[in-house]
Amino acid sequence: MKNKLKTRRIAKKRFEATGTGKIRRCKVGLNHLMQNKRSNRRRNLTAGSELYKGDHKRITRMLGEGA
């Protein structure tokens, strides 16, 4: 009998898979010290970005079969 591949819950909260199979992540630096950052930089931090190529295999394994 094959064991189920479980999802790491923290990975599910931080990453999401797109329809084409890419993985999106949130950018860091939005939690505190916001008044020192320019509004243009804050706006750019709200947009997500694609995951680094070297981390792709590890994160897809953490996301489980649903990704």
All heavy atoms as TSV, in Angstrom:
chain	resi	resn	atom	element	x	y	z
A	1	MET	N	N	0.842	-1.180	0.000
A	1	MET	CA	C	0.000	0.000	0.000
A	1	MET	C	C	0.884	1.238	0.000
A	1	MET	O	O	1.855	1.329	0.741
A	1	MET	CB	C	-0.891	-0.005	1.249
A	1	MET	CG	C	-1.963	1.040	1.201
A	1	MET	SD	S	-3.241	0.725	2.415
A	1	MET	CE	C	-2.756	1.871	3.669
A	2	LYS	N	N	0.546	2.206	-0.839
A	2	LYS	CA	C	1.344	3.416	-0.974
A	2	LYS	C	C	0.932	4.435	0.088
A	2	LYS	O	O	-0.255	4.622	0.348
A	2	LYS	CB	C	1.135	4.010	-2.368
A	2	LYS	CG	C	1.985	5.194	-2.652
A	2	LYS	CD	C	1.731	5.691	-4.052
A	2	LYS	CE	C	2.504	6.965	-4.281
A	2	LYS	NZ	N	2.221	7.562	-5.567
A	3	ASN	N	N	1.921	5.074	0.689
A	3	ASN	CA	C	1.630	6.106	1.672
A	3	ASN	C	C	1.199	7.390	0.984
A	3	ASN	O	O	1.678	7.716	-0.100
A	3	ASN	CB	C	2.869	6.398	2.535
A	3	ASN	CG	C	3.183	5.253	3.458
A	3	ASN	OD1	O	2.322	4.459	3.781
A	3	ASN	ND2	N	4.425	5.151	3.868
A	4	LYS	N	N	0.308	8.119	1.635
A	4	LYS	CA	C	-0.132	9.397	1.090
A	4	LYS	C	C	0.958	10.434	1.287
A	4	LYS	O	O	1.642	10.444	2.307
A	4	LYS	CB	C	-1.402	9.862	1.789
A	4	LYS	CG	C	-2.636	9.108	1.395
A	4	LYS	CD	C	-3.827	9.596	2.175
A	4	LYS	CE	C	-4.486	10.715	1.451
A	4	LYS	NZ	N	-5.750	11.106	2.110
A	5	LEU	N	N	1.111	11.293	0.310
A	5	LEU	CA	C	2.070	12.377	0.399
A	5	LEU	C	C	1.378	13.566	1.043
A	5	LEU	O	O	0.433	14.121	0.491
A	5	LEU	CB	C	2.582	12.739	-0.999
A	5	LEU	CG	C	3.722	13.738	-1.063
A	5	LEU	CD1	C	4.942	13.179	-0.349
A	5	LEU	CD2	C	4.059	14.043	-2.488
A	6	LYS	N	N	1.799	13.925	2.230
A	6	LYS	CA	C	1.126	14.993	2.964
A	6	LYS	C	C	1.725	16.351	2.617
A	6	LYS	O	O	2.905	16.481	2.328
A	6	LYS	CB	C	1.245	14.761	4.469
A	6	LYS	CG	C	0.459	13.557	4.938
A	6	LYS	CD	C	0.407	13.528	6.440
A	6	LYS	CE	C	-0.474	12.391	6.900
A	6	LYS	NZ	N	-0.574	12.362	8.362
A	7	THR	N	N	0.874	17.353	2.677
A	7	THR	CA	C	1.292	18.717	2.401
A	7	THR	C	C	1.881	19.340	3.649
A	7	THR	O	O	1.331	19.167	4.737
A	7	THR	CB	C	0.070	19.553	1.958
A	7	THR	OG1	O	-0.517	18.924	0.835
A	7	THR	CG2	C	0.471	20.954	1.601
A	8	ARG	N	N	2.990	20.031	3.503
A	8	ARG	CA	C	3.498	20.824	4.622
A	8	ARG	C	C	2.673	22.084	4.707
A	8	ARG	O	O	2.603	22.849	3.750
A	8	ARG	CB	C	4.966	21.166	4.401
A	8	ARG	CG	C	5.810	19.929	4.254
A	8	ARG	CD	C	7.024	20.042	5.088
A	8	ARG	NE	N	7.776	18.812	4.969
A	8	ARG	CZ	C	8.961	18.654	5.485
A	8	ARG	NH1	N	9.505	19.633	6.157
A	8	ARG	NH2	N	9.602	17.527	5.371
A	9	ARG	N	N	2.033	22.305	5.839
A	9	ARG	CA	C	1.047	23.366	5.953
A	9	ARG	C	C	1.668	24.755	5.802
A	9	ARG	O	O	1.059	25.660	5.239
A	9	ARG	CB	C	0.330	23.267	7.303
A	9	ARG	CG	C	-0.382	21.944	7.497
A	9	ARG	CD	C	-1.374	21.633	6.405
A	9	ARG	NE	N	-2.478	22.563	6.424
A	9	ARG	CZ	C	-3.399	22.647	5.494
A	9	ARG	NH1	N	-3.347	21.860	4.440
A	9	ARG	NH2	N	-4.361	23.511	5.583
A	10	ILE	N	N	2.879	24.938	6.278
A	10	ILE	CA	C	3.512	26.251	6.174
A	10	ILE	C	C	3.847	26.562	4.717
A	10	ILE	O	O	3.788	27.715	4.287
A	10	ILE	CB	C	4.750	26.354	7.091
A	10	ILE	CG1	C	5.183	27.791	7.258
A	10	ILE	CG2	C	5.886	25.504	6.569
A	10	ILE	CD1	C	4.202	28.653	7.987
A	11	ALA	N	N	4.178	25.531	3.931
A	11	ALA	CA	C	4.456	25.748	2.511
A	11	ALA	C	C	3.182	26.115	1.764
A	11	ALA	O	O	3.198	26.938	0.853
A	11	ALA	CB	C	5.082	24.494	1.907
A	12	LYS	N	N	2.062	25.528	2.158
A	12	LYS	CA	C	0.789	25.843	1.505
A	12	LYS	C	C	0.380	27.288	1.767
A	12	LYS	O	O	-0.221	27.934	0.918
A	12	LYS	CB	C	-0.290	24.902	2.013
A	12	LYS	CG	C	-1.621	25.054	1.325
A	12	LYS	CD	C	-2.528	23.915	1.679
A	12	LYS	CE	C	-3.925	24.117	1.158
A	12	LYS	NZ	N	-4.009	24.356	-0.244
A	13	LYS	N	N	0.743	27.819	2.920
A	13	LYS	CA	C	0.403	29.197	3.250
A	13	LYS	C	C	1.314	30.197	2.533
A	13	LYS	O	O	0.915	31.328	2.293
A	13	LYS	CB	C	0.498	29.414	4.756
A	13	LYS	CG	C	-0.548	28.641	5.526
A	13	LYS	CD	C	-0.322	28.734	7.012
A	13	LYS	CE	C	-1.278	27.814	7.746
A	13	LYS	NZ	N	-1.012	27.774	9.180
A	14	ARG	N	N	2.533	29.784	2.195
A	14	ARG	CA	C	3.500	30.729	1.627
A	14	ARG	C	C	3.610	30.678	0.112
A	14	ARG	O	O	4.031	31.646	-0.506
A	14	ARG	CB	C	4.879	30.462	2.225
A	14	ARG	CG	C	4.949	30.811	3.677
A	14	ARG	CD	C	6.330	30.570	4.223
A	14	ARG	NE	N	6.343	30.885	5.659
A	14	ARG	CZ	C	7.380	30.753	6.433
A	14	ARG	NH1	N	8.514	30.316	5.934
A	14	ARG	NH2	N	7.315	31.050	7.705
A	15	PHE	N	N	3.280	29.555	-0.490
A	15	PHE	CA	C	3.457	29.390	-1.928
A	15	PHE	C	C	2.153	28.948	-2.557
A	15	PHE	O	O	1.321	28.324	-1.910
A	15	PHE	CB	C	4.526	28.332	-2.232
A	15	PHE	CG	C	5.836	28.589	-1.572
A	15	PHE	CD1	C	6.226	27.865	-0.463
A	15	PHE	CD2	C	6.691	29.556	-2.046
A	15	PHE	CE1	C	7.433	28.098	0.148
A	15	PHE	CE2	C	7.908	29.801	-1.439
A	15	PHE	CZ	C	8.271	29.068	-0.335
A	16	GLU	N	N	2.009	29.262	-3.866
A	16	GLU	CA	C	0.858	28.757	-4.606
A	16	GLU	C	C	1.299	28.391	-6.010
A	16	GLU	O	O	2.180	29.036	-6.592
A	16	GLU	CB	C	-0.274	29.777	-4.643
A	16	GLU	CG	C	0.014	31.010	-5.431
A	16	GLU	CD	C	-1.200	31.920	-5.558
A	16	GLU	OE1	O	-2.299	31.501	-5.189
A	16	GLU	OE2	O	-1.016	33.042	-6.041
A	17	ALA	N	N	0.679	27.350	-6.551
A	17	ALA	CA	C	1.011	26.899	-7.891
A	17	ALA	C	C	0.078	27.550	-8.893
A	17	ALA	O	O	-1.123	27.675	-8.652
A	17	ALA	CB	C	0.887	25.378	-7.970
A	18	THR	N	N	0.638	27.982	-10.016
A	18	THR	CA	C	-0.169	28.579	-11.073
A	18	THR	C	C	-0.720	27.473	-11.967
A	18	THR	O	O	-0.400	26.291	-11.792
A	18	THR	CB	C	0.674	29.547	-11.916
A	18	THR	OG1	O	1.729	28.805	-12.537
A	18	THR	CG2	C	1.250	30.653	-11.069
A	19	GLY	N	N	-1.527	27.841	-12.914
A	19	GLY	CA	C	-2.102	26.860	-13.816
A	19	GLY	C	C	-1.085	26.218	-14.732
A	19	GLY	O	O	-1.270	25.086	-15.193
A	20	THR	N	N	-0.009	26.926	-15.036
A	20	THR	CA	C	1.020	26.387	-15.925
A	20	THR	C	C	2.086	25.589	-15.183
A	20	THR	O	O	3.021	25.106	-15.796
A	20	THR	CB	C	1.711	27.531	-16.694
A	20	THR	OG1	O	2.270	28.451	-15.762
A	20	THR	CG2	C	0.724	28.245	-17.584
A	21	GLY	N	N	1.978	25.470	-13.859
A	21	GLY	CA	C	2.921	24.675	-13.088
A	21	GLY	C	C	4.012	25.478	-12.412
A	21	GLY	O	O	4.843	24.916	-11.712
A	22	LYS	N	N	4.030	26.787	-12.618
A	22	LYS	CA	C	5.011	27.614	-11.929
A	22	LYS	C	C	4.554	27.835	-10.485
A	22	LYS	O	O	3.375	27.698	-10.179
A	22	LYS	CB	C	5.159	28.962	-12.623
A	22	LYS	CG	C	5.673	28.865	-14.037
A	22	LYS	CD	C	5.700	30.221	-14.677
A	22	LYS	CE	C	6.118	30.116	-16.132
A	22	LYS	NZ	N	6.026	31.409	-16.806
A	23	ILE	N	N	5.488	28.185	-9.634
A	23	ILE	CA	C	5.156	28.426	-8.237
A	23	ILE	C	C	5.417	29.888	-7.916
A	23	ILE	O	O	6.472	30.430	-8.240
A	23	ILE	CB	C	5.977	27.514	-7.309
A	23	ILE	CG1	C	5.619	26.069	-7.583
A	23	ILE	CG2	C	5.714	27.848	-5.865
A	23	ILE	CD1	C	6.362	25.088	-6.745
A	24	ARG	N	N	4.419	30.527	-7.301
A	24	ARG	CA	C	4.524	31.936	-6.947
A	24	ARG	C	C	4.783	32.042	-5.457
A	24	ARG	O	O	4.361	31.208	-4.674
A	24	ARG	CB	C	3.246	32.674	-7.304
A	24	ARG	CG	C	2.905	32.494	-8.724
A	24	ARG	CD	C	2.482	33.632	-9.544
A	24	ARG	NE	N	2.325	34.927	-8.980
A	24	ARG	CZ	C	2.951	36.001	-9.441
A	24	ARG	NH1	N	3.806	35.886	-10.415
A	24	ARG	NH2	N	2.720	37.171	-8.949
A	25	ARG	N	N	5.517	33.109	-5.096
A	25	ARG	CA	C	5.830	33.365	-3.696
A	25	ARG	C	C	5.564	34.826	-3.398
A	25	ARG	O	O	5.476	35.646	-4.314
A	25	ARG	CB	C	7.287	33.031	-3.406
A	25	ARG	CG	C	8.261	33.932	-4.134
A	25	ARG	CD	C	9.695	33.664	-3.739
A	25	ARG	NE	N	10.590	34.505	-4.501
A	25	ARG	CZ	C	10.957	35.729	-4.145
A	25	ARG	NH1	N	10.501	36.271	-3.035
A	25	ARG	NH2	N	11.778	36.432	-4.885
A	26	CYS	N	N	5.434	35.158	-2.115
A	26	CYS	CA	C	5.285	36.542	-1.701
A	26	CYS	C	C	6.662	37.133	-1.473
A	26	CYS	O	O	7.597	36.435	-1.089
A	26	CYS	CB	C	4.476	36.625	-0.418
A	26	CYS	SG	S	2.796	36.063	-0.612
A	27	LYS	N	N	6.783	38.423	-1.709
A	27	LYS	CA	C	8.057	39.087	-1.457
A	27	LYS	C	C	8.166	39.452	0.015
A	27	LYS	O	O	7.157	39.673	0.688
A	27	LYS	CB	C	8.167	40.340	-2.319
A	27	LYS	CG	C	8.292	40.031	-3.797
A	27	LYS	CD	C	8.529	41.276	-4.593
A	27	LYS	CE	C	8.672	40.950	-6.059
A	27	LYS	NZ	N	8.825	42.157	-6.866
A	28	VAL	N	N	9.383	39.514	0.512
A	28	VAL	CA	C	9.614	39.824	1.918
A	28	VAL	C	C	9.776	41.324	2.102
A	28	VAL	O	O	10.023	42.060	1.149
A	28	VAL	CB	C	10.870	39.091	2.448
A	28	VAL	CG1	C	10.673	37.608	2.365
A	28	VAL	CG2	C	12.094	39.512	1.692
A	29	GLY	N	N	9.612	41.774	3.325
A	29	GLY	CA	C	9.869	43.171	3.641
A	29	GLY	C	C	8.621	44.020	3.786
A	29	GLY	O	O	8.712	45.239	3.714
A	30	LEU	N	N	7.467	43.395	3.986
A	30	LEU	CA	C	6.228	44.156	4.096
A	30	LEU	C	C	5.656	44.171	5.512
A	30	LEU	O	O	4.532	44.598	5.700
A	30	LEU	CB	C	5.169	43.570	3.156
A	30	LEU	CG	C	5.111	44.152	1.770
A	30	LEU	CD1	C	4.114	43.396	0.922
A	30	LEU	CD2	C	4.728	45.613	1.817
A	31	ASN	N	N	6.400	43.691	6.491
A	31	ASN	CA	C	5.819	43.542	7.816
A	31	ASN	C	C	6.009	44.759	8.718
A	31	ASN	O	O	5.094	45.117	9.450
A	31	ASN	CB	C	6.385	42.305	8.513
A	31	ASN	CG	C	5.855	41.042	7.901
A	31	ASN	OD1	O	4.721	41.005	7.454
A	31	ASN	ND2	N	6.667	40.002	7.851
A	32	HIS	N	N	7.162	45.375	8.687
A	32	HIS	CA	C	7.374	46.509	9.577
A	32	HIS	C	C	8.377	47.470	8.939
A	32	HIS	O	O	8.918	47.202	7.872
A	32	HIS	CB	C	7.863	46.036	10.950
A	32	HIS	CG	C	9.192	45.359	10.930
A	32	HIS	ND1	N	9.402	44.150	10.341
A	32	HIS	CD2	C	10.394	45.755	11.406
A	32	HIS	CE1	C	10.675	43.806	10.482
A	32	HIS	NE2	N	11.299	44.762	11.103
A	33	LEU	N	N	8.577	48.620	9.578
A	33	LEU	CA	C	9.449	49.689	9.080
A	33	LEU	C	C	8.973	50.200	7.718
A	33	LEU	O	O	9.778	50.474	6.822
A	33	LEU	CB	C	10.910	49.227	8.993
A	33	LEU	CG	C	11.559	48.741	10.291
A	33	LEU	CD1	C	12.935	48.212	10.019
A	33	LEU	CD2	C	11.605	49.857	11.313
A	34	MET	N	N	7.670	50.345	7.569
A	34	MET	CA	C	7.120	50.745	6.284
A	34	MET	C	C	7.319	52.230	5.998
A	34	MET	O	O	7.382	52.639	4.846
A	34	MET	CB	C	5.622	50.419	6.229
A	34	MET	CG	C	5.331	48.940	6.391
A	34	MET	SD	S	6.134	47.951	5.146
A	34	MET	CE	C	5.114	48.332	3.779
A	35	GLN	N	N	7.420	53.052	7.042
A	35	GLN	CA	C	7.528	54.491	6.806
A	35	GLN	C	C	8.881	54.876	6.227
A	35	GLN	O	O	9.021	55.944	5.637
A	35	GLN	CB	C	7.289	55.251	8.100
A	35	GLN	CG	C	8.273	54.926	9.207
A	35	GLN	CD	C	7.820	55.490	10.530
A	35	GLN	OE1	O	6.734	56.030	10.618
A	35	GLN	NE2	N	8.649	55.368	11.539
A	36	ASN	N	N	9.879	54.028	6.359
A	36	ASN	CA	C	11.195	54.312	5.793
A	36	ASN	C	C	11.296	53.925	4.328
A	36	ASN	O	O	12.263	54.266	3.661
A	36	ASN	CB	C	12.280	53.566	6.570
A	36	ASN	CG	C	12.337	54.001	8.011
A	36	ASN	OD1	O	11.911	55.106	8.330
A	36	ASN	ND2	N	12.823	53.142	8.875
A	37	LYS	N	N	10.296	53.183	3.807
A	37	LYS	CA	C	10.345	52.723	2.431
A	37	LYS	C	C	9.511	53.641	1.553
A	37	LYS	O	O	8.467	54.122	1.953
A	37	LYS	CB	C	9.810	51.291	2.348
A	37	LYS	CG	C	10.668	50.313	3.112
A	37	LYS	CD	C	10.044	48.962	3.212
A	37	LYS	CE	C	10.924	48.082	4.093
A	37	LYS	NZ	N	10.190	47.040	4.746
A	38	ARG	N	N	9.984	53.860	0.351
A	38	ARG	CA	C	9.243	54.693	-0.593
A	38	ARG	C	C	7.969	53.979	-1.019
A	38	ARG	O	O	7.895	52.742	-1.028
A	38	ARG	CB	C	10.102	54.986	-1.811
A	38	ARG	CG	C	11.248	55.883	-1.503
A	38	ARG	CD	C	11.985	56.227	-2.771
A	38	ARG	NE	N	12.760	57.431	-2.542
A	38	ARG	CZ	C	13.077	58.280	-3.478
A	38	ARG	NH1	N	12.702	58.082	-4.715
A	38	ARG	NH2	N	13.792	59.346	-3.203
A	39	SER	N	N	6.975	54.769	-1.401
A	39	SER	CA	C	5.683	54.194	-1.780
A	39	SER	C	C	5.809	53.322	-3.024
A	39	SER	O	O	5.114	52.311	-3.154
A	39	SER	CB	C	4.665	55.289	-2.011
A	39	SER	OG	O	5.108	56.163	-3.022
A	40	ASN	N	N	6.706	53.679	-3.917
A	40	ASN	CA	C	6.927	52.866	-5.108
A	40	ASN	C	C	7.471	51.488	-4.732
A	40	ASN	O	O	7.066	50.475	-5.301
A	40	ASN	CB	C	7.898	53.600	-6.035
A	40	ASN	CG	C	7.967	52.968	-7.393
A	40	ASN	OD1	O	7.068	52.225	-7.764
A	40	ASN	ND2	N	9.027	53.248	-8.125
A	41	ARG	N	N	8.360	51.451	-3.767
A	41	ARG	CA	C	8.924	50.180	-3.329
A	41	ARG	C	C	7.887	49.335	-2.615
A	41	ARG	O	O	7.795	48.124	-2.815
A	41	ARG	CB	C	10.110	50.443	-2.407
A	41	ARG	CG	C	10.795	49.183	-1.934
A	41	ARG	CD	C	11.985	49.496	-1.065
A	41	ARG	NE	N	12.507	48.294	-0.473
A	41	ARG	CZ	C	13.321	48.273	0.568
A	41	ARG	NH1	N	13.715	49.405	1.112
A	41	ARG	NH2	N	13.753	47.157	1.067
A	42	ARG	N	N	7.067	49.976	-1.782
A	42	ARG	CA	C	6.005	49.246	-1.077
A	42	ARG	C	C	5.008	48.642	-2.056
A	42	ARG	O	O	4.551	47.512	-1.890
A	42	ARG	CB	C	5.272	50.167	-0.111
A	42	ARG	CG	C	6.042	50.434	1.152
A	42	ARG	CD	C	5.264	51.313	2.057
A	42	ARG	NE	N	5.212	52.658	1.499
A	42	ARG	CZ	C	4.751	53.711	2.148
A	42	ARG	NH1	N	4.274	53.590	3.358
A	42	ARG	NH2	N	4.755	54.893	1.590
A	43	ARG	N	N	4.687	49.380	-3.104
A	43	ARG	CA	C	3.750	48.895	-4.107
A	43	ARG	C	C	4.332	47.699	-4.865
A	43	ARG	O	O	3.625	46.740	-5.165
A	43	ARG	CB	C	3.400	50.030	-5.057
A	43	ARG	CG	C	2.224	49.756	-5.954
A	43	ARG	CD	C	1.691	51.005	-6.603
A	43	ARG	NE	N	2.727	51.829	-7.201
A	43	ARG	CZ	C	3.098	53.030	-6.732
A	43	ARG	NH1	N	2.559	53.532	-5.639
A	43	ARG	NH2	N	4.022	53.722	-7.348
A	44	ASN	N	N	5.622	47.751	-5.156
A	44	ASN	CA	C	6.253	46.637	-5.845
A	44	ASN	C	C	6.370	45.400	-4.965
A	44	ASN	O	O	6.384	44.281	-5.472
A	44	ASN	CB	C	7.643	47.034	-6.349
A	44	ASN	CG	C	7.572	47.977	-7.521
A	44	ASN	OD1	O	6.579	47.991	-8.239
A	44	ASN	ND2	N	8.610	48.770	-7.709
A	45	LEU	N	N	6.452	45.591	-3.654
A	45	LEU	CA	C	6.553	44.447	-2.756
A	45	LEU	C	C	5.236	43.692	-2.627
A	45	LEU	O	O	5.228	42.522	-2.252
A	45	LEU	CB	C	7.013	44.909	-1.370
A	45	LEU	CG	C	8.473	45.310	-1.247
A	45	LEU	CD1	C	8.743	45.877	0.134
A	45	LEU	CD2	C	9.387	44.145	-1.519
A	46	THR	N	N	4.109	44.356	-2.908
A	46	THR	CA	C	2.830	43.663	-2.788
A	46	THR	C	C	2.628	42.639	-3.896
A	46	THR	O	O	1.898	41.667	-3.713
A	46	THR	CB	C	1.653	44.661	-2.810
A	46	THR	OG1	O	1.708	45.410	-4.020
A	46	THR	CG2	C	1.701	45.582	-1.624
A	47	ALA	N	N	3.246	42.844	-5.047
A	47	ALA	CA	C	3.114	41.891	-6.149
A	47	ALA	C	C	3.942	40.647	-5.848
A	47	ALA	O	O	5.047	40.733	-5.306
A	47	ALA	CB	C	3.594	42.533	-7.449
A	48	GLY	N	N	3.411	39.494	-6.199
A	48	GLY	CA	C	4.152	38.264	-6.015
A	48	GLY	C	C	5.221	38.104	-7.073
A	48	GLY	O	O	5.282	38.869	-8.035
A	49	SER	N	N	6.057	37.110	-6.906
A	49	SER	CA	C	7.079	36.841	-7.905
A	49	SER	C	C	7.239	35.338	-8.042
A	49	SER	O	O	6.760	34.558	-7.220
A	49	SER	CB	C	8.411	37.483	-7.522
A	49	SER	OG	O	8.889	36.928	-6.332
A	50	GLU	N	N	7.937	34.940	-9.085
A	50	GLU	CA	C	8.123	33.523	-9.350
A	50	GLU	C	C	9.226	32.971	-8.454
A	50	GLU	O	O	10.173	33.666	-8.095
A	50	GLU	CB	C	8.495	33.327	-10.819
A	50	GLU	CG	C	8.385	31.904	-11.277
A	50	GLU	CD	C	8.631	31.776	-12.766
A	50	GLU	OE1	O	8.383	32.747	-13.489
A	50	GLU	OE2	O	9.106	30.718	-13.173
A	51	LEU	N	N	9.100	31.719	-8.109
A	51	LEU	CA	C	10.062	31.055	-7.236
A	51	LEU	C	C	11.391	30.857	-7.968
A	51	LEU	O	O	11.421	30.705	-9.191
A	51	LEU	CB	C	9.509	29.690	-6.819
A	51	LEU	CG	C	10.225	28.954	-5.712
A	51	LEU	CD1	C	10.055	29.710	-4.407
A	51	LEU	CD2	C	9.687	27.568	-5.576
A	52	TYR	N	N	12.470	30.866	-7.218
A	52	TYR	CA	C	13.781	30.638	-7.807
A	52	TYR	C	C	13.879	29.221	-8.355
A	52	TYR	O	O	13.289	28.285	-7.812
A	52	TYR	CB	C	14.879	30.873	-6.772
A	52	TYR	CG	C	14.939	32.289	-6.289
A	52	TYR	CD1	C	14.642	32.604	-4.971
A	52	TYR	CD2	C	15.271	33.327	-7.150
A	52	TYR	CE1	C	14.686	33.907	-4.514
A	52	TYR	CE2	C	15.310	34.631	-6.706
A	52	TYR	CZ	C	15.024	34.909	-5.391
A	52	TYR	OH	O	15.061	36.211	-4.960
A	53	LYS	N	N	14.632	29.072	-9.428
A	53	LYS	CA	C	14.710	27.792	-10.124
A	53	LYS	C	C	15.290	26.690	-9.230
A	53	LYS	O	O	14.838	25.548	-9.284
A	53	LYS	CB	C	15.574	27.962	-11.376
A	53	LYS	CG	C	15.570	26.778	-12.290
A	53	LYS	CD	C	16.376	27.054	-13.545
A	53	LYS	CE	C	16.391	25.856	-14.443
A	53	LYS	NZ	N	17.192	26.095	-15.650
A	54	GLY	N	N	16.256	27.014	-8.398
A	54	GLY	CA	C	16.878	26.006	-7.551
A	54	GLY	C	C	15.972	25.483	-6.449
A	54	GLY	O	O	16.169	24.381	-5.947
A	55	ASP	N	N	14.962	26.262	-6.069
A	55	ASP	CA	C	14.054	25.847	-4.998
A	55	ASP	C	C	12.815	25.134	-5.513
A	55	ASP	O	O	12.023	24.628	-4.721
A	55	ASP	CB	C	13.603	27.076	-4.197
A	55	ASP	CG	C	14.754	27.731	-3.467
A	55	ASP	OD1	O	15.709	27.013	-3.120
A	55	ASP	OD2	O	14.693	28.946	-3.246
A	56	HIS	N	N	12.641	25.074	-6.812
A	56	HIS	CA	C	11.385	24.585	-7.376
A	56	HIS	C	C	11.094	23.138	-6.981
A	56	HIS	O	O	9.974	22.808	-6.569
A	56	HIS	CB	C	11.425	24.731	-8.899
A	56	HIS	CG	C	10.093	24.553	-9.535
A	56	HIS	ND1	N	9.609	23.327	-9.884
A	56	HIS	CD2	C	9.132	25.455	-9.869
A	56	HIS	CE1	C	8.416	23.465	-10.411
A	56	HIS	NE2	N	8.107	24.752	-10.416
A	57	LYS	N	N	12.067	22.270	-7.100
A	57	LYS	CA	C	11.855	20.847	-6.812
A	57	LYS	C	C	11.526	20.625	-5.343
A	57	LYS	O	O	10.633	19.849	-4.998
A	57	LYS	CB	C	13.103	20.062	-7.214
A	57	LYS	CG	C	12.984	18.577	-7.025
A	57	LYS	CD	C	14.245	17.879	-7.484
A	57	LYS	CE	C	14.160	16.388	-7.268
A	57	LYS	NZ	N	15.391	15.703	-7.673
A	58	ARG	N	N	12.233	21.318	-4.473
A	58	ARG	CA	C	12.031	21.135	-3.038
A	58	ARG	C	C	10.654	21.627	-2.608
A	58	ARG	O	O	9.962	20.973	-1.819
A	58	ARG	CB	C	13.122	21.891	-2.279
A	58	ARG	CG	C	13.070	21.737	-0.792
A	58	ARG	CD	C	14.339	22.278	-0.169
A	58	ARG	NE	N	14.669	23.617	-0.624
A	58	ARG	CZ	C	14.286	24.730	0.006
A	58	ARG	NH1	N	13.584	24.651	1.100
A	58	ARG	NH2	N	14.644	25.912	-0.446
A	59	ILE	N	N	10.222	22.764	-3.132
A	59	ILE	CA	C	8.941	23.331	-2.727
A	59	ILE	C	C	7.780	22.527	-3.299
A	59	ILE	O	O	6.764	22.347	-2.636
A	59	ILE	CB	C	8.853	24.809	-3.152
A	59	ILE	CG1	C	9.966	25.618	-2.481
A	59	ILE	CG2	C	7.510	25.404	-2.785
A	59	ILE	CD1	C	9.954	25.588	-0.973
A	60	THR	N	N	7.904	22.025	-4.530
A	60	THR	CA	C	6.827	21.194	-5.070
A	60	THR	C	C	6.663	19.922	-4.249
A	60	THR	O	O	5.540	19.446	-4.067
A	60	THR	CB	C	7.102	20.813	-6.527
A	60	THR	OG1	O	8.415	20.307	-6.651
A	60	THR	CG2	C	6.912	21.991	-7.446
A	61	ARG	N	N	7.738	19.392	-3.717
A	61	ARG	CA	C	7.639	18.217	-2.856
A	61	ARG	C	C	6.951	18.570	-1.549
A	61	ARG	O	O	6.181	17.783	-1.000
A	61	ARG	CB	C	9.034	17.655	-2.591
A	61	ARG	CG	C	8.987	16.254	-2.011
A	61	ARG	CD	C	10.375	15.682	-1.756
A	61	ARG	NE	N	11.201	15.672	-2.954
A	61	ARG	CZ	C	12.430	16.159	-3.007
A	61	ARG	NH1	N	12.996	16.707	-1.949
A	61	ARG	NH2	N	13.127	16.095	-4.118
A	62	MET	N	N	7.199	19.786	-1.042
A	62	MET	CA	C	6.552	20.222	0.197
A	62	MET	C	C	5.054	20.470	-0.002
A	62	MET	O	O	4.265	20.265	0.903
A	62	MET	CB	C	7.202	21.500	0.708
A	62	MET	CG	C	8.593	21.317	1.242
A	62	MET	SD	S	9.350	22.896	1.570
A	62	MET	CE	C	9.192	22.968	3.322
A	63	LEU	N	N	4.681	20.909	-1.210
A	63	LEU	CA	C	3.277	21.198	-1.476
A	63	LEU	C	C	2.457	19.932	-1.695
A	63	LEU	O	O	1.241	19.976	-1.638
A	63	LEU	CB	C	3.154	22.110	-2.700
A	63	LEU	CG	C	3.593	23.546	-2.482
A	63	LEU	CD1	C	3.562	24.310	-3.780
A	63	LEU	CD2	C	2.735	24.223	-1.449
A	64	GLY	N	N	3.102	18.819	-1.961
A	64	GLY	CA	C	2.383	17.569	-2.094
A	64	GLY	C	C	1.859	17.345	-3.498
A	64	GLY	O	O	2.254	18.014	-4.456
A	65	GLU	N	N	0.925	16.419	-3.625
A	65	GLU	CA	C	0.412	16.042	-4.930
A	65	GLU	C	C	-0.550	17.067	-5.486
A	65	GLU	O	O	-0.850	17.069	-6.659
A	65	GLU	CB	C	-0.271	14.685	-4.845
A	65	GLU	CG	C	0.692	13.561	-4.561
A	65	GLU	CD	C	0.009	12.220	-4.545
A	65	GLU	OE1	O	-1.063	12.091	-5.156
A	65	GLU	OE2	O	0.545	11.288	-3.929
A	66	GLY	N	N	-1.082	17.940	-4.651
A	66	GLY	CA	C	-2.039	18.929	-5.119
A	66	GLY	C	C	-1.429	20.021	-5.972
A	66	GLY	O	O	-2.114	20.733	-6.670
A	67	ALA	N	N	-0.106	20.167	-5.913
A	67	ALA	CA	C	0.553	21.254	-6.663
A	67	ALA	C	C	0.910	20.828	-8.057
A	67	ALA	O	O	1.098	19.701	-8.362
A	67	ALA	CB	C	1.802	21.705	-5.923
